């Protein structure tokens, strides 16, 4: 089964829609320049509401950070009840490692060589917890840290997905995700703008359609064993 992360959650209604649709992870943006930024106190309220409503069914909740000090990240995780930190900036392997097993790195390689270098750098820091991601790959943009809607290079993503529990991000939509999963077979997929009706506001029909498309791809998934990076 492909894990599904619905990112850019800003309110309880969208969070509950994602859970009901079948999301495995909910993502919250803690990068103030983003139009999807949510302050920690509001995130804490959404996380509590989801857990009260769904109990053991509640997804893992992920905070997306960009170039924040490790102690700040740790403090926000503890204060909000978030399960994991997605580090989407220029964080070093040692910073990722210092937050283990509560963090994973997002990378934006331009080439296969870039991906090889990133994997070598972050493999030791990658989570080695079954059911949790090790890396996220997003499309490269020179001036943004993600959320651009640009597509990730397929060859690069395929190479990474054969080596780690990879979350595929970058330009995914209900219309495109089935093909992307069938081409790459990632551990998980991440969507934000592809299921929005406005920045930071989800289109509930598109959220449900996205999950349905991923599950349709899962029905075509071949049985196979791939090498996985270990911490």
ZILINDA-V975510 format. One record per backbone hydrogen bond with DSSP energy under -1.0 kcal/mol. CO is the residue of the C=O (numbers start at 1). NH is the residue of the N-H. If there is no record, write none. Layout:
BEGIN
CO:NH + CO:NH
END
This chain:
BEGIN
3:189 + 4:24 + 4:25 + 5:191 + 6:27 + 11:15 + 12:16 + 13:17 + 14:18 + 15:19 + 16:20 + 17:21 + 18:22 + 18:23 + 24:60 + 25:6 + 26:62 + 27:9 + 28:64 + 29:38 + 31:34 + 34:37 + 39:43 + 40:44 + 41:45 + 42:46 + 43:47 + 44:48 + 45:49 + 46:50 + 47:51 + 48:52 + 49:53 + 50:54 + 51:55 + 54:57 + 55:58 + 60:26 + 61:83 + 61:84 + 62:28 + 63:86 + 64:30 + 65:88 + 69:73 + 70:74 + 71:75 + 72:76 + 73:77 + 74:78 + 75:79 + 76:80 + 77:81 + 84:63 + 85:104 + 86:65 + 87:106 + 92:96 + 93:97 + 94:98 + 97:100 + 99:102 + 102:85 + 104:87 + 105:136 + 107:138 + 111:115 + 112:116 + 113:117 + 114:118 + 115:119 + 116:120 + 117:121 + 118:122 + 119:123 + 122:126 + 129:132 + 135:167 + 136:107 + 137:169 + 153:157 + 154:158 + 155:159 + 156:160 + 157:161 + 158:162 + 160:163 + 160:164 + 163:229 + 164:166 + 165:134 + 165:135 + 166:187 + 166:188 + 167:137 + 168:190 + 173:177 + 176:180 + 177:181 + 178:182 + 179:183 + 180:184 + 181:185 + 187:3 + 188:168 + 189:5 + 191:7 + 192:195 + 193:196 + 195:203 + 198:201 + 201:197 + 201:198 + 203:207 + 204:208 + 205:209 + 206:210 + 207:211 + 208:212 + 209:213 + 210:214 + 211:215 + 212:216 + 213:217 + 214:218 + 215:219 + 217:220 + 218:221
END
